[in-house]
Amino acid sequence: MFVQAGLIALAILLPVSASPVTEGLGSRVTFAKRDGITTQDGWFDHQKAVEMVVRDRNKHRQNMINLERNMGREAFNEGAEIMPLANYSQLAPHDKRQAEMLTDEAGDQYWAGNIAIGTPGKSFLIDFDTGSADLWVPSVNCTSSYCSQKDKYNPATSSSGSHKSGSFSIQYGDGSTVSGPVYTDTVSVAGVTVKNQYFSPVNTISPSFGPQADDGILGLAFPAISNLGQSPWFNTAKKQGAVKNGVFGFKLAKSGSELYLGGTDSSLYTGSIEYHAVTGSGFWQIK
């Protein structure tokens, strides 16, 4: 499950002028920023911020449960524990605080880009998430009304798709869920193509995913926190030789953001990258 995991490093790239791309089979994924947490008139949307915090806390709680299930309690750092489910009512009393106009700083939390699944490839707009390890997109069989505006995977139209045993589901404390069957298929990101990648074309999604422009999530964390119990897409890409180097880097900005696969883009930073050992078994966690 951890083939080449020691070679995978996360680099945060800052935009500056320098030399061109140099590393391996590097490929770019351009990003569009998801909606932030301000209202249309520019005011801080506290309720939406609280909902996002609750959802993210419970997502990482589920990751801890997956880590314990897949790797055992010994994989935890000293003092780590699985916290109780968070819910909106725990944070709701702060709604009485006076609203204060803020600049768009806290809203820059999610970036999305295009991938293709199947043969021929079907395009999906995806959140690239370093805090989870699974890939899911809506299925053509999705029964949730929130799937209606999203691109959907149809296994009948892909010659490389294969239905597998088992099922996939994630549930968050605020009620956010996705669930569906398990498939494998060809998945391409910025020209980096992986065969027989495990993912879920989900049949149900909860309301919180409905208004978002993106279709699904591609996890970039480690296999230990996978709900599918399978190799995440980038790990598979390294194992299959689709990328030369087990390295990916993000440029995160108001515009021109990108995910660079298989190396680093030296035109976007100066000096040498500083490397640290990852101490968590499932997360990009350092001391």
VENMOSUL-V637781 format. One line per field, one symbol per residue. phi: phi as a letter, one per 30 degrees, with the letter a starting at -180 (. if undefined). psi: psi as a letter, one per 20 degrees, with the letter a starting at -180 (. if undefined). burial: + if it has 16 or more other ideal C-beta (glycine too) atoms within 10 Angstrom, else -. Layout:
phi: ???
psi: ???
burial: ???
This chain:
phi: .ceiddcdbcccccdbdaddebdhcebcbdccddedcbddcjddcdddddddddddedddddddddddddcidddddeidbdddedbdddcdededdddbdbddcdddcbbbbcbbbjbddcdbcbdccdcbbbcbbdcdcdcdddddccdbdcddccdcdbdcdjbbabbcddjdbbaldcbbadbcbhicccchddabddcbbdeddeddddcabcdcdcedcdddibddedddddddidbdcdbbbcccadbidacccilbcddcacicdccbddcddbbdbbd
psi: hkpjhiipqppopporpbrrphpclqqqoqqppqqblqrhjjqpngghgghgggghghghghhhggggghirhiiqqpiqqoqrpqrhhhihhihiqpqppqrngiimhpqqrqrpprorpppqpqpooijrjqpqrqqijpiphiihjqqqpohijpiiqpprrarpqpprhjipqqqarprqrpppolioppqkpprpnqipqrhhigiqhqhapopjarhhjphhkrprghgggghijhqgplpqqpoorhrjqqpppjbqoiijrqaqppqqpphqhirmpr.
burial: -------++++-+---------+--++++-+-++-+++-----+++--+++++++-++++++++-+++-++---++---------+-+--+---------------+--+++++++++--++-++++++-+++++++++-++-+-++--++++-+--+-++--+---+-+-+++-+++++++++++++++-+-+-+++++++++++-++--+-+++++++++++++++++++++++++---++-+++++++++---++++++++++-++--------+-+++++---
